[in-house]
Amino acid sequence: MKAAENMIQHPPFVTRHVCNFAQQSAEKALKPALILEQVDFPKSHDLDALRNLLPDNWQVKQQYPQLRELTNWIIESRYPLHGDHPTEEEAIDSASLAQGVWQSIYQDLLSRGCLIEHQ
């Protein structure tokens, strides 16, 4: 998440890189939650599919019911000739969405007694 935020704070920036970092941040937040819940999950970048594997009492399920936009950016960042390039606004929105997902999961981890350091 910090990489995406740093890029945004120092324009000009490569928008697809910001979107890629945002998607990866959200994915890296979801997977430890699944591990904590002892949920087997596929090797997938589909954030909606991963989020849907969490039990219903995770805030991210209600707060962020649609993560497809972030999932799509992982494809675009890896195969830049096969899709639209994100605008600066889309990159900033993606980073904001990923930050929200991260924060939601962070709060749920804290409420479950997980001691993690916020960096």
N, C-alpha and C positions, 0 to 999 in steps of 0.2 A: 504494500500500500504506500509505503514511504517513497518508493521509486516513482510511482505515478504522481504523487503529490509534489515531489521535487521537480519533476519534469514540467508540470503545470505552472509551478511558481517561477520557472525560468524559460519563458518563451523565447524564440519559437520552439515548439516541440513536435515530435513525430506522433501524430494522433493515434495511429494504430498501436504504437508501443504503450501509450497510456492505457488504451483499452485492453491490451493484452495483460498488462500488470494488474489492472482492475479485476479482470476475470480471474486471474490466478489468485489474487488476494481473497476473493469470495470463495473460490474452490478450496483454498488452504484453510479457510475458516470453517467451512462445512465439514470437511473430512475428520478433523479431530472430534467434532461433536458426534459424528457417527461412530467413531471409535469408542468414545466414552459410553455411548448407548449400546455398544457391542452389536452394532448393525453391520452385517457384511454388505459391502457396496462394490459395484462394478468399477473397473478402470474406465472412468468416463469424465468428460468435461461438461456434461449436461447438468447445469446448476439446478434446474427445476427438478430433474430426476433425483439428484442427490438430496436436495432439500426435502422432497416428498418422502424420503426414507426415514426422516426424523420423526419421533413421536409427536403427537399433536400439541404437547405442552411446551414446545420450543417456540419462542416469540417470532423467530424468523419465518415460520410457516404462515402466520397471520400478517405480519408486517411487510413481507416481501413475497407475495403470491406469484409474481411474474419476474423471472430472472433470464428469460430467453434472450433478451437484448445483450446481456453480458456474455452468455454462452456463444452467441453468434460472433462476437469479436475475436474469440480464440481462433475460429476458422479463418477469419479475414486476416488476422495477424500472421498466421502461418502460411497462408496462400493468398498474398496480396493482389494477385492478378485475377482472382475469382470472385471479387465482390466489391462493394462500395468502400471507399476510404472514409473513415469517420471524420466528421467535422470537429472543429475545436469544441463546440458546444456539446456534441455527443461524447467526446472524450471526457470532458469535465463532468457531464451527467453520469457517465459510466463509473468514474472514480468516486463520485458522491454515492452512487448506489452501492458500490462495493464497500465503501466505508460504513454505510448503514448496515449492511449484512454483517460485516465484521463486528461492529459495535453490538448488534443484537445478540450475536452468538457469544461474544465476550461477556455480556451481562448475564446470559443464561448459564455460562460456565461458572461465573462468580456465585450465582445463586445456588448452584449445585455443590458449592464448597471446593471448587477447583482453585488452587492457588496458582495463578499465572501472572507473569509480569507484563504489564502494558508498556510496549515500546513504541 
